[in-house]
Amino acid sequence: MKNHKALSIILLSLVLGSCGNSEKDKETYFSFNTSQFKDQYQPSETISLEILNAQNKKIDSIIYYVNEEKIGSKKGTEKMSFELKNQKFGYQNLKALVYFEGENVETTGRVELVSGVQPKLLTYKIVNTFAHDTLAFTEGLEFYRDTLIESTGQNGTSHIRKYDYKTGKVYNQVNLDDKYFGEGVTVINNKIYQLTWKEQTGFIYNANTWKLEKTFPFDKKIEGWGMTNDGKNIYQSDGTEKIWMMNPETQKMTDYINVYTNVSKIKSINELEWINGKIYGNIWQKDAIAIINPQTGAVEGVLDLAGLRKNTTTTPDDSLNGIAYNPKTNTIFVTGKNWDKLFEIKVSE
């Protein structure tokens, strides 16, 4: 019996050995020459892709991919140059499919693309100050027909309301079911769109009657944070550096941008507002607003609103959140979660 087992082991090793090198072994043959990579790139730059051949294999050709899109092929170990100008900000996933000696194997790598824009620091002055409901955990704020529409969070107290910001008089209010945590809000095509946080559910109300017309599931498995629109598309943040573009008619996501400065991504983008062709976005737990290019995601300006806190009774946990633009006065209304004040401000460089 022992001899039989020994013979089986020998035969098995011969069979396995005849199969050649494993796929795992082949993965070590080639790699990107990362010594030539920079920590970060800007859109005006070109990246040089080169494959190292650790085992001196005879390479026939290499096909190169960026973010799973084929960008070209080269014979042997010839380098590939790739312009980054049309890529989204963020990590660019690199892949090379190497053909050699009748076989092929993949190798991967990545580089980070940041904005080429240095953000401007904006300033502001307070034009007016109004009372704000301290029970309102503000998640969305938007002007519509000279009144404010505000969406609030927290399970059990989430609601959407329309009110006179000067007097606090509430004209309409819809309370959400206790299972929902309300988030961003925007009005487009005479419809009010409201998000929820983790329930992946949105609501559409008639802006005239405030009747619920539709409940819709999120198109992506993301969280719901802020909302705004440009008159055609809805823009939606999810708590990361991403801002999604949504078709209001179908509620389907059609594209996205990654929000970046010239040195890093900006995570936790929260409440959004469309102002003169730019997206103004609150940054969660930061008393600042990023002014974002909606085509590229580049942060073109930063508005530091930390000074507003001295005029409120807020605590550090009461985040600045809520941006509403009034085009008639060219002023911006800002507040925060459970803040006792709503500020009308004028912004300048």
Sine and cosine of phi, psi and omega as CSV:
sin_phi,cos_phi,sin_psi,cos_psi,sin_omega,cos_omega
0.00,0.00,-0.68,0.73,-0.01,-1.00
-0.89,0.46,-0.66,0.75,0.02,-1.00
-0.90,0.44,-0.60,0.80,0.01,-1.00
-0.90,0.43,-0.67,0.74,0.01,-1.00
-0.91,0.42,-0.66,0.75,-0.01,-1.00
-0.90,0.44,-0.66,0.75,0.02,-1.00
-0.90,0.44,-0.63,0.78,0.02,-1.00
-0.89,0.45,-0.67,0.75,0.01,-1.00
-0.90,0.44,-0.67,0.74,0.00,-1.00
-0.90,0.44,-0.71,0.70,0.00,-1.00
-0.89,0.45,-0.66,0.75,0.01,-1.00
-0.89,0.46,-0.66,0.75,0.00,-1.00
-0.92,0.39,-0.56,0.83,0.04,-1.00
-0.92,0.38,-0.65,0.76,0.01,-1.00
-0.91,0.42,-0.72,0.69,0.00,-1.00
-0.90,0.44,-0.62,0.78,0.00,-1.00
-0.91,0.41,-0.52,0.86,-0.02,-1.00
-0.95,0.30,-0.23,0.97,-0.02,-1.00
-0.98,0.19,-0.11,0.99,0.01,-1.00
0.99,0.12,-0.24,-0.97,-0.02,-1.00
-0.95,0.31,0.59,-0.81,0.00,-1.00
-0.96,0.29,0.26,-0.97,0.05,-1.00
-0.88,0.48,-0.55,0.84,0.01,-1.00
-0.91,0.42,-0.66,0.75,0.03,-1.00
-0.89,0.45,-0.66,0.75,-0.06,-1.00
-0.90,0.43,-0.45,0.89,0.01,-1.00
-0.90,0.43,-0.36,0.93,-0.02,-1.00
-1.00,0.03,-0.11,0.99,-0.04,-1.00
-0.92,0.40,-0.65,0.76,-0.16,-0.99
-0.77,-0.63,0.48,-0.88,0.06,-1.00
-0.37,-0.93,0.39,-0.92,0.11,-0.99
-0.93,0.36,0.58,-0.81,0.06,-1.00
-0.98,0.17,1.00,0.09,-0.08,-1.00
-0.95,0.31,-0.24,0.97,0.04,-1.00
-0.91,0.41,-0.31,0.95,0.01,-1.00
-1.00,-0.03,-0.11,0.99,-0.03,-1.00
-1.00,0.07,0.56,-0.83,0.15,-0.99
-1.00,-0.03,0.28,-0.96,0.04,-1.00
-0.90,0.44,-0.62,0.78,-0.01,-1.00
-0.59,-0.81,0.47,-0.88,0.05,-1.00
-0.82,-0.57,0.36,-0.93,0.11,-0.99
-0.91,-0.42,0.33,-0.94,-0.10,-0.99
-0.85,0.52,-0.40,0.92,-0.02,-1.00
-0.98,0.20,-0.10,1.00,-0.11,-0.99
-0.99,-0.14,0.26,-0.97,0.05,-1.00
-0.86,-0.51,0.69,-0.73,0.01,-1.00
-0.98,-0.20,0.66,-0.75,0.02,-1.00
-0.98,-0.18,0.85,-0.53,-0.03,-1.00
-0.97,-0.24,0.83,-0.55,-0.02,-1.00
-0.70,-0.72,0.66,-0.75,-0.01,-1.00
-0.97,-0.25,0.77,-0.64,0.09,-1.00
-1.00,0.04,0.65,-0.76,-0.08,-1.00
-0.90,-0.44,0.99,0.12,-0.15,-0.99
-0.89,0.45,-0.52,0.85,-0.06,-1.00
-0.97,-0.22,0.18,0.98,0.00,-1.00
0.80,0.60,0.70,0.71,0.05,-1.00
-0.97,0.25,0.41,-0.91,0.04,-1.00
-1.00,0.10,0.96,-0.27,-0.06,-1.00
-1.00,0.04,0.76,-0.65,0.06,-1.00
-1.00,0.08,-0.82,0.58,-0.01,-1.00
-0.37,-0.93,0.27,-0.96,0.03,-1.00
-0.71,-0.71,0.77,-0.63,0.11,-0.99
-0.97,-0.23,0.77,-0.64,-0.05,-1.00
-0.96,-0.28,0.61,-0.79,0.02,-1.00
-0.75,-0.66,0.57,-0.82,0.17,-0.98
-0.81,-0.59,0.86,-0.52,-0.06,-1.00
0.80,0.60,0.69,0.72,0.05,-1.00
0.92,0.38,0.15,0.99,0.07,-1.00
-0.97,-0.25,0.80,-0.60,-0.02,-1.00
-0.91,0.41,0.77,-0.64,0.00,-1.00
-0.92,-0.38,-0.15,0.99,0.04,-1.00
0.48,-0.87,0.05,-1.00,0.02,-1.00
-0.66,-0.75,0.38,-0.92,-0.02,-1.00
-0.67,-0.75,0.48,-0.88,0.09,-1.00
-0.99,0.12,0.61,-0.79,0.05,-1.00
0.84,0.54,-0.67,-0.74,-0.03,-1.00
-0.98,-0.20,0.37,0.93,0.01,-1.00
-0.86,0.51,0.67,-0.75,-0.03,-1.00
-0.95,0.32,0.41,-0.91,0.07,-1.00
-0.86,-0.51,0.76,-0.65,0.07,-1.00
-0.98,-0.21,0.64,-0.77,-0.04,-1.00
-0.66,-0.75,0.83,-0.56,0.03,-1.00
-0.99,0.16,0.69,-0.72,-0.09,-1.00
-1.00,-0.10,0.04,1.00,-0.17,-0.98
-0.89,0.47,-0.43,0.90,-0.06,-1.00
-0.97,-0.26,0.18,0.98,-0.04,-1.00
-1.00,-0.02,0.46,-0.89,0.11,-0.99
-0.95,0.33,0.51,-0.86,0.09,-1.00
-0.88,0.48,0.42,-0.91,0.02,-1.00
0.91,-0.42,-0.19,-0.98,-0.04,-1.00
-0.96,0.29,0.75,-0.67,0.08,-1.00
-0.99,-0.17,0.90,-0.43,-0.03,-1.00
-0.99,0.10,0.89,-0.46,-0.07,-1.00
-0.99,-0.16,0.59,-0.81,0.07,-1.00
-0.56,-0.83,0.66,-0.75,0.08,-1.00
-0.81,-0.58,0.79,-0.61,0.08,-1.00
-0.98,-0.22,0.95,-0.32,-0.13,-0.99
-0.99,-0.16,0.82,-0.57,0.07,-1.00
-0.98,-0.21,0.81,-0.58,-0.07,-1.00
-0.44,-0.90,0.69,-0.73,0.14,-0.99
0.70,0.71,0.68,0.73,0.04,-1.00
0.98,0.17,0.11,0.99,0.01,-1.00
-0.79,-0.61,0.06,-1.00,0.11,-0.99
-0.53,-0.85,0.44,-0.90,-0.01,-1.00
-0.45,-0.89,0.48,-0.88,0.02,-1.00
-0.98,-0.18,0.50,-0.86,0.22,-0.98
-0.68,-0.74,0.52,-0.86,-0.12,-0.99
-0.77,-0.64,0.26,-0.97,0.06,-1.00
-0.22,-0.98,-0.05,-1.00,0.05,-1.00
-0.35,-0.94,0.42,-0.91,0.10,-1.00
-0.70,-0.72,0.33,-0.94,-0.03,-1.00
-0.95,-0.31,0.74,-0.67,0.03,-1.00
-0.95,-0.30,0.83,-0.55,0.01,-1.00
-0.92,-0.39,0.12,-0.99,0.01,-1.00
-0.95,0.31,0.47,-0.88,0.10,-1.00
-0.99,-0.12,0.19,0.98,-0.07,-1.00
-0.96,-0.26,0.77,-0.63,0.12,-0.99
-1.00,0.10,0.91,-0.41,-0.05,-1.00
-0.89,0.46,0.63,-0.78,0.08,-1.00
-1.00,0.06,0.56,-0.83,0.07,-1.00
-1.00,-0.02,0.87,-0.48,-0.04,-1.00
-0.99,-0.12,0.40,-0.91,0.04,-1.00
-0.86,-0.52,0.14,-0.99,-0.04,-1.00
-0.50,-0.87,0.31,-0.95,0.19,-0.98
-0.72,-0.70,0.57,-0.82,-0.01,-1.00
-0.99,0.17,0.83,-0.56,0.02,-1.00
-1.00,-0.03,-0.72,0.70,0.01,-1.00
-0.54,-0.84,0.37,-0.93,0.09,-1.00
-0.77,-0.64,0.74,-0.68,-0.03,-1.00
-0.80,-0.60,0.36,-0.93,0.06,-1.00
-0.95,0.31,0.55,-0.84,0.04,-1.00
-0.74,-0.67,0.62,-0.79,-0.03,-1.00
-0.90,0.43,0.89,-0.45,-0.03,-1.00
-0.95,0.31,-0.19,0.98,0.07,-1.00
-1.00,0.03,-0.07,1.00,-0.04,-1.00
-1.00,0.01,0.94,-0.34,0.06,-1.00
-1.00,0.09,0.99,0.16,-0.24,-0.97
-0.88,0.48,0.80,-0.60,0.06,-1.00
-0.86,-0.52,-0.46,0.89,0.01,-1.00
-0.54,-0.84,0.59,-0.81,-0.03,-1.00
-0.53,-0.85,0.76,-0.65,-0.03,-1.00
-0.37,-0.93,0.63,-0.78,0.09,-1.00
-0.98,0.18,0.64,-0.77,0.12,-0.99
-0.46,-0.89,0.89,-0.45,-0.01,-1.00
0.82,0.57,0.74,0.67,0.10,-0.99
0.93,0.36,0.11,0.99,0.09,-1.00
-0.84,-0.54,0.29,-0.96,0.00,-1.00
-1.00,-0.08,0.65,-0.76,0.19,-0.98
-0.93,-0.36,0.78,-0.63,-0.06,-1.00
-0.77,-0.64,0.71,-0.70,0.07,-1.00
-0.93,-0.38,0.68,-0.74,-0.04,-1.00
-0.84,-0.55,0.32,-0.95,-0.02,-1.00
-0.95,-0.31,-0.22,-0.98,-0.05,-1.00
1.00,0.08,0.80,-0.60,0.05,-1.00
-0.90,0.44,0.77,-0.63,0.02,-1.00
0.99,-0.14,-0.37,0.93,0.01,-1.00
-0.78,-0.63,0.14,0.99,-0.01,-1.00
-0.93,0.36,0.67,-0.74,0.04,-1.00
-0.42,-0.91,0.15,-0.99,0.16,-0.99
-0.79,-0.62,0.72,-0.69,-0.05,-1.00
-0.62,-0.78,0.41,-0.91,0.10,-0.99
-0.89,-0.46,0.78,-0.62,-0.08,-1.00
-0.48,-0.88,0.27,-0.96,0.06,-1.00
-1.00,0.09,0.92,-0.38,-0.08,-1.00
-0.93,0.36,-0.33,0.94,-0.01,-1.00
-0.98,0.21,-0.59,0.81,-0.07,-1.00
-0.93,-0.37,-0.33,0.95,-0.06,-1.00
1.00,0.08,0.01,1.00,-0.01,-1.00
-0.91,0.42,0.79,-0.61,-0.02,-1.00
-1.00,-0.05,0.82,-0.57,0.01,-1.00
-1.00,-0.05,-0.63,0.77,0.02,-1.00
-0.59,-0.81,0.53,-0.85,0.09,-1.00
-0.45,-0.89,0.69,-0.72,0.09,-1.00
-0.83,-0.55,0.84,-0.54,0.03,-1.00
-1.00,-0.02,0.69,-0.72,0.02,-1.00
-0.99,0.12,0.45,-0.89,0.12,-0.99
-0.85,0.53,0.54,-0.84,-0.08,-1.00
-0.84,0.55,-0.39,0.92,-0.03,-1.00
-0.97,0.24,-0.19,0.98,-0.06,-1.00
-0.98,-0.21,0.64,-0.77,0.11,-0.99
-0.95,-0.32,0.97,-0.26,-0.08,-1.00
-0.91,0.42,0.51,-0.86,0.01,-1.00
-0.69,-0.72,-0.65,-0.76,-0.16,-0.99
-0.89,0.46,0.31,-0.95,-0.02,-1.00
-0.59,-0.81,0.53,-0.85,0.14,-0.99
-0.41,-0.91,0.39,-0.92,-0.02,-1.00
-0.86,-0.51,0.81,-0.59,0.02,-1.00
-0.49,-0.87,0.65,-0.76,0.00,-1.00
0.82,0.57,0.63,0.78,0.01,-1.00
0.87,0.49,0.44,0.90,0.08,-1.00
-0.84,-0.55,0.63,-0.78,0.08,-1.00
-0.98,-0.18,0.82,-0.57,0.02,-1.00
-0.95,-0.30,0.73,-0.69,0.00,-1.00
-0.73,-0.68,0.65,-0.76,0.02,-1.00
-0.98,-0.20,0.29,-0.96,0.23,-0.97
-0.87,-0.49,0.31,-0.95,-0.17,-0.99
-0.96,0.27,-0.96,0.30,-0.10,-0.99
-0.95,-0.33,-0.04,1.00,-0.07,-1.00
-0.99,0.12,-0.10,1.00,0.00,-1.00
0.79,0.61,0.68,0.73,-0.03,-1.00
-0.72,-0.70,0.66,-0.75,0.08,-1.00
-0.83,-0.56,0.34,-0.94,-0.02,-1.00
-0.80,-0.59,0.57,-0.82,0.07,-1.00
-0.83,-0.56,0.84,-0.54,0.00,-1.00
-0.91,-0.41,0.46,-0.89,0.15,-0.99
-0.97,0.25,0.82,-0.57,-0.09,-1.00
-0.93,0.36,-0.32,0.95,0.02,-1.00
-1.00,0.03,-0.72,0.69,-0.10,-1.00
-0.99,-0.15,-0.31,0.95,-0.07,-1.00
0.90,0.45,0.41,0.91,0.10,-1.00
-1.00,0.07,0.64,-0.77,0.04,-1.00
-0.94,0.34,0.85,-0.53,-0.03,-1.00
-0.98,-0.19,-0.48,0.88,-0.07,-1.00
-0.34,-0.94,0.61,-0.79,0.21,-0.98
-0.93,-0.38,0.79,-0.62,-0.07,-1.00
-0.79,-0.61,0.55,-0.83,0.07,-1.00
-0.99,0.13,0.50,-0.86,0.07,-1.00
-0.90,0.43,0.58,-0.81,0.01,-1.00
-0.97,0.25,-0.41,0.91,0.01,-1.00
-0.82,-0.57,0.40,-0.92,0.04,-1.00
-0.99,0.12,0.97,0.24,-0.05,-1.00
-0.74,-0.68,0.21,-0.98,0.12,-0.99
-1.00,0.07,0.41,-0.91,0.07,-1.00
-0.99,-0.15,0.81,-0.59,0.02,-1.00
-0.82,-0.57,-0.99,-0.16,-0.07,-1.00
-0.99,-0.15,0.26,-0.97,0.02,-1.00
-0.57,-0.82,0.53,-0.85,0.20,-0.98
-0.36,-0.93,-0.01,-1.00,0.03,-1.00
-0.46,-0.89,0.34,-0.94,0.01,-1.00
-0.95,-0.31,0.23,0.97,-0.05,-1.00
1.00,-0.09,-0.23,0.97,0.01,-1.00
-0.79,-0.62,-0.72,0.69,-0.03,-1.00
-0.87,-0.50,0.44,-0.90,0.11,-0.99
-0.99,-0.13,0.63,-0.77,0.08,-1.00
-0.92,-0.39,0.71,-0.71,-0.15,-0.99
-0.69,-0.72,0.79,-0.62,0.07,-1.00
-1.00,-0.09,0.36,-0.93,-0.06,-1.00
-0.77,-0.64,0.24,0.97,0.02,-1.00
1.00,-0.03,-0.07,1.00,0.07,-1.00
-0.95,-0.30,-0.38,-0.92,0.09,-1.00
-0.99,0.10,-0.01,1.00,-0.06,-1.00
-1.00,0.04,0.60,-0.80,0.26,-0.97
-0.82,-0.57,0.85,-0.53,-0.05,-1.00
-1.00,-0.06,0.51,-0.86,0.12,-0.99
-0.96,-0.26,0.78,-0.62,-0.07,-1.00
-0.84,-0.55,0.66,-0.75,0.12,-0.99
-0.98,0.22,0.89,-0.46,-0.07,-1.00
-0.91,0.41,-0.43,0.90,-0.03,-1.00
-0.97,0.24,-0.60,0.80,-0.07,-1.00
-0.96,-0.29,-0.26,0.97,-0.09,-1.00
0.87,0.49,0.44,0.90,0.04,-1.00
-0.99,-0.14,0.63,-0.77,0.06,-1.00
-0.97,0.25,0.76,-0.65,-0.05,-1.00
-0.94,-0.35,-0.33,0.94,-0.02,-1.00
-0.14,-0.99,0.01,-1.00,0.08,-1.00
-0.37,-0.93,0.30,-0.95,0.15,-0.99
-0.80,-0.60,0.42,-0.91,0.14,-0.99
-0.96,-0.28,0.79,-0.62,-0.08,-1.00
-1.00,0.08,0.86,-0.51,-0.07,-1.00
-0.66,-0.75,0.55,-0.83,0.27,-0.96
-1.00,-0.08,-0.20,-0.98,0.03,-1.00
-0.99,0.15,0.03,1.00,0.02,-1.00
-0.78,-0.63,-0.37,0.93,-0.05,-1.00
-0.26,-0.97,0.24,-0.97,0.12,-0.99
-0.98,0.21,0.41,-0.91,0.04,-1.00
-0.94,-0.34,0.96,-0.26,-0.02,-1.00
-1.00,0.08,0.19,-0.98,0.10,-1.00
0.87,0.49,0.67,0.74,0.14,-0.99
-0.92,0.38,0.78,-0.62,-0.13,-0.99
-0.91,-0.41,-0.84,-0.54,-0.05,-1.00
-0.85,0.53,0.64,-0.77,-0.07,-1.00
-0.86,-0.52,0.45,-0.89,0.12,-0.99
-0.52,-0.85,0.71,-0.70,0.04,-1.00
-1.00,0.02,0.88,-0.47,-0.02,-1.00
-0.72,-0.70,0.93,-0.38,0.07,-1.00
0.77,0.64,0.75,0.66,0.10,-0.99
0.99,0.12,0.07,1.00,0.03,-1.00
-0.83,-0.55,0.38,-0.92,0.10,-0.99
-0.98,-0.18,0.85,-0.53,0.12,-0.99
-1.00,-0.09,0.81,-0.58,-0.07,-1.00
-0.78,-0.63,0.80,-0.60,0.15,-0.99
-0.91,0.41,0.57,-0.82,0.11,-0.99
-0.95,-0.30,0.88,-0.47,-0.11,-0.99
-0.83,0.55,0.74,-0.67,0.01,-1.00
0.92,0.39,0.25,0.97,0.11,-0.99
-0.83,-0.56,0.70,-0.71,0.04,-1.00
-0.99,0.11,0.85,0.53,-0.08,-1.00
-0.53,-0.85,0.44,-0.90,0.07,-1.00
-0.86,-0.52,0.73,-0.68,0.07,-1.00
-0.99,-0.12,0.71,-0.70,0.07,-1.00
-0.99,-0.16,0.90,-0.45,-0.25,-0.97
-0.90,-0.44,0.71,-0.71,0.13,-0.99
-0.96,0.26,0.89,-0.46,-0.10,-1.00
-0.94,0.33,-0.28,0.96,0.04,-1.00
-0.99,0.13,-0.60,0.80,-0.12,-0.99
-0.92,-0.40,-0.47,0.88,-0.11,-0.99
1.00,-0.05,0.01,1.00,-0.01,-1.00
-0.93,0.36,0.74,-0.68,0.10,-0.99
-0.99,0.17,0.92,-0.39,-0.06,-1.00
-0.99,-0.10,-0.29,0.96,0.01,-1.00
-0.37,-0.93,0.35,-0.94,0.05,-1.00
-0.73,-0.68,0.76,-0.65,0.03,-1.00
-0.94,-0.34,0.94,-0.35,-0.01,-1.00
-1.00,0.06,0.91,-0.41,-0.04,-1.00
-0.93,-0.37,0.36,0.93,-0.03,-1.00
-0.86,0.51,-0.48,0.87,-0.02,-1.00
-0.92,0.40,-0.30,0.96,-0.02,-1.00
-0.93,0.37,-0.46,0.89,-0.09,-1.00
-0.87,0.49,-0.53,0.85,-0.03,-1.00
-0.91,0.41,-0.28,0.96,0.01,-1.00
-0.99,-0.14,0.15,0.99,-0.04,-1.00
-0.79,-0.62,0.09,-1.00,0.09,-1.00
-0.96,-0.29,0.43,0.90,-0.09,-1.00
-0.96,0.27,0.32,-0.95,0.10,-0.99
-0.95,-0.30,0.23,-0.97,0.02,-1.00
-0.85,0.53,-0.43,0.90,0.00,-1.00
-0.98,0.20,-0.24,0.97,0.00,-1.00
-1.00,0.06,1.00,-0.01,-0.14,-0.99
-0.94,0.34,0.61,-0.79,0.20,-0.98
-0.87,0.50,0.82,-0.57,0.01,-1.00
-0.23,-0.97,0.88,-0.48,-0.01,-1.00
0.71,-0.70,0.93,-0.36,-0.01,-1.00
-0.74,-0.67,0.84,-0.55,0.04,-1.00
-0.72,-0.70,0.83,-0.55,-0.03,-1.00
-0.99,-0.13,0.76,-0.65,0.08,-1.00
-0.96,-0.27,0.97,-0.23,-0.06,-1.00
-0.92,0.40,-0.37,0.93,-0.01,-1.00
-0.94,0.34,-0.54,0.84,-0.02,-1.00
-0.95,-0.32,-0.13,0.99,-0.07,-1.00
0.83,0.56,0.62,0.78,0.05,-1.00
-0.85,-0.52,0.31,-0.95,-0.03,-1.00
-0.88,-0.47,0.69,-0.72,0.05,-1.00
-0.97,-0.24,0.79,-0.61,-0.03,-1.00
-0.75,-0.66,0.52,-0.85,0.08,-1.00
-0.45,-0.89,-0.26,-0.96,-0.01,-1.00
-0.51,-0.86,0.03,-1.00,0.01,-1.00
-0.92,0.39,0.89,-0.46,0.00,-1.00
0.90,0.44,0.36,0.93,0.05,-1.00
-0.95,0.32,0.48,-0.88,0.04,-1.00
-1.00,-0.07,0.01,1.00,-0.03,-1.00
-0.74,-0.67,0.54,-0.84,0.16,-0.99
-0.87,-0.49,0.84,-0.55,-0.09,-1.00
-0.95,-0.30,0.73,-0.68,0.17,-0.99
-0.99,-0.14,0.86,-0.52,-0.09,-1.00
-0.79,-0.61,0.37,-0.93,0.09,-1.00
-0.90,-0.43,0.79,-0.62,-0.09,-1.00
-0.96,-0.28,0.62,-0.78,0.07,-1.00
-0.52,-0.85,0.24,-0.97,0.03,-1.00
-0.97,0.23,0.00,0.00,0.00,0.00
